Amino acid sequence: MYLPTDASQFVTHAGLALTPAQQFAAFQTYMQSTKYLRTHQGQNTTINGDRTPFESHFDLKIQEDIAVYHSHTLSLTADIFNISNLISHSWGRSYTISNQEAQPLDVDHLTKNADGTVTPSFYYNPTFGLDKLTHKPWTYADYLSRWSMQLGLRYSF
């Protein structure tokens, strides 16, 4: 994806009630959201150049075996999944990014110049820009980012 440098590279697009200057201003907000985008304006992005934050998920299992009769055993277990989120609400998040946020710019048309080069004209829809919760191009999956626990009981003979 090429990262435009000024409003002249944007055009009014059907379905968007934004001028090229408004689209560029909204795109600048998007560009400032990550270090990679800020430092690569006016360039093509590289594959996997920008990434979502590092994820760490840790689980804990506690088990107590109680001898009942000869070789019979009663096992009590407690499994805590994503224990890091239990410790701190901001830990253990599972990040995701949708296709629209990964490439929010669309090419409206291409113009062939007299020297044979091609100039793209872009449009930007801020609806597919930054996530409302994280203010970044990515969000975190609410259900996968929560801790959970299961209790178990097993009788072995």
C-alpha positions in Angstrom: 0.0 0.0 0.0 1.3 3.4 -0.9 1.0 6.1 1.8 0.0 9.4 0.2 1.7 12.7 1.3 -0.9 15.4 0.5 -4.6 16.1 -0.2 -4.0 16.5 -3.9 -3.6 12.7 -4.2 -7.2 12.2 -2.9 -10.5 12.6 -4.9 -14.1 13.1 -4.1 -15.8 9.7 -4.3 -19.4 8.7 -4.8 -20.9 7.7 -1.5 -18.5 9.7 0.6 -19.5 13.2 1.7 -15.9 14.2 2.4 -13.7 16.5 0.4 -10.2 15.4 -0.5 -8.8 17.7 2.2 -11.1 16.1 4.8 -10.2 12.6 3.7 -6.5 13.5 3.9 -6.9 14.9 7.4 -8.7 11.8 8.5 -6.0 9.7 6.9 -3.3 11.6 8.7 -5.0 10.6 12.0 -4.8 7.0 10.8 -1.1 7.5 9.8 -0.2 8.8 13.3 -1.7 5.8 15.1 1.4 3.6 14.7 5.2 4.2 14.6 5.6 2.3 11.3 3.0 4.3 9.4 4.3 7.6 10.8 7.8 6.9 9.5 6.8 5.6 6.0 4.6 8.3 4.6 5.2 8.8 0.9 6.5 5.2 0.5 5.1 1.8 -0.2 4.6 -0.3 2.8 6.4 -3.6 3.0 4.7 -7.0 3.6 4.3 -7.5 7.4 6.0 -4.1 8.0 3.5 -3.2 10.7 2.2 -5.7 13.2 -0.3 -6.0 16.0 1.0 -6.0 19.6 2.7 -9.1 21.0 0.2 -11.5 22.6 0.9 -13.6 25.6 -1.6 -16.1 27.0 -0.7 -18.3 30.0 -2.8 -21.0 31.6 -2.6 -22.6 35.0 -3.7 -26.0 36.2 -3.9 -27.0 39.8 -4.6 -30.6 40.7 -5.0 -32.4 44.0 -5.2 -36.2 44.1 -6.8 -37.9 47.1 -6.4 -41.6 47.7 -9.8 -43.1 48.4 -9.5 -46.9 48.5 -6.5 -49.1 47.4 -5.7 -47.8 43.9 -8.8 -45.6 43.7 -8.2 -41.9 43.4 -10.3 -38.8 43.5 -8.8 -35.9 41.5 -9.9 -32.3 42.0 -8.7 -29.9 39.3 -8.9 -26.1 38.6 -7.9 -24.9 35.2 -7.5 -21.1 34.8 -7.2 -20.1 31.1 -5.5 -16.8 30.3 -4.4 -16.2 33.9 -2.5 -13.1 32.8 -5.8 -11.3 32.2 -6.9 -12.4 35.7 -3.9 -10.6 37.1 -4.3 -7.4 35.0 -7.2 -6.4 32.8 -4.8 -5.0 30.1 -2.8 -8.3 29.8 -3.6 -11.4 27.9 -5.4 -9.7 25.0 -6.0 -11.4 21.7 -5.6 -8.8 18.9 -7.3 -8.9 15.5 -7.4 -6.7 12.5 -10.1 -6.7 9.8 -9.4 -6.4 6.0 -10.7 -2.8 5.9 -8.5 -1.5 8.6 -5.4 -3.3 7.1 -5.9 -1.5 3.8 -8.2 1.5 4.4 -7.2 3.3 1.2 -8.9 2.6 -2.1 -7.8 3.6 -5.6 -10.5 5.6 -7.4 -8.7 5.7 -10.7 -5.3 5.7 -12.4 -4.0 8.5 -14.6 -1.4 7.8 -17.2 1.0 10.7 -17.5 2.7 12.0 -20.7 6.0 10.4 -19.6 4.4 7.0 -19.3 4.2 6.9 -15.5 0.9 6.2 -13.8 -0.5 8.3 -10.9 -3.2 6.8 -8.6 -6.0 8.9 -7.1 -7.1 7.6 -3.7 -10.1 7.9 -1.5 -10.3 7.2 2.2 -13.3 6.1 4.2 -12.8 7.0 7.9 -15.4 4.4 8.8 -12.8 1.7 8.1 -10.0 3.5 9.8 -9.1 3.4 13.5 -10.9 1.2 16.0 -13.1 3.2 18.4 -11.9 1.3 21.4 -8.1 1.1 20.8 -7.6 4.1 18.5 -5.3 1.9 16.4 -5.9 -0.1 13.2 -6.5 -3.2 15.3 -8.9 -4.2 18.1 -8.8 -7.0 20.6 -11.3 -9.9 20.6 -13.3 -9.3 23.8 -14.2 -13.0 24.4 -10.7 -14.4 23.7 -9.1 -11.7 25.9 -11.0 -12.8 29.0 -9.8 -15.2 31.7 -12.0 -18.3 32.4 -11.9 -21.2 34.8 -13.1 -24.7 34.9 -13.3 -27.0 37.8 -13.0 -30.8 37.4 -13.6 -33.9 39.4 -12.3 -37.3 38.3 -12.6 -40.7 40.0 -10.0 -43.2 38.9 -10.0 -46.9 39.7 
